[in-house]
Each structure stands twice: as C-alpha cells, then as structure tokens.
C-alpha cells in the first residue's frame, strides 16, 4: 500500500509538471505580450508627464502675468497718490502765500 501510494503521488507530480510546461512559442508569445503592455504603460506615463509639464508651465506663465499686472496697477495707484499729494501741497502752499 505504501508503495502504491508513493507511485500515485509521484505520477500526480509528473502529470502536474507536464501540464505546467510551456512551449517555446508560448513563452515567446507571453514575452511579446508583456513587452507590449510595458511599452503601452510607458507611452501613457510619458503622455501624462508631458501634459502635466505643459499645465505647470501655463500656470507659471499665468501667475507671472498676474503678478506683473498687479505690480503695474500698484505703480499706477502710487503715482496717482503722489500726484494728488503734490497737488494738495501746492494748493496748501498757495493758500499760505496768499495769507501772508
């Protein structure tokens, strides 16, 4: 009984090993499929990276334009304040000169 049990187990192991063997064509087909899948993933990743770079660049340019216009607006506002102050000072000086 022990011998027959061992023979059955050995036969099962041999049968399993025979089922799991792939032919060279199967191995080559699996390798081609895996390579194609990897290449597709690489192309997708490269496209996503390029899109992200374009978006970041556009956001940076937009921020630069916003900052430039804010600075220009602040400069115009300050010039207006300075001119208004000069007019007030001039008017004040004129009034003081008349009262003398």
Secondary structure, DSSP 8 states (H G I E B T S, - for coil): -HHHHHHHHHHHHHHHHHHH---HHHHHHHHHHHHHHHHHHHHHHHHHHHHHHHHHHHHHHHHHHHHHHHHHHHHHHHHHHHHHHHHHHHHHHHHHHHH-
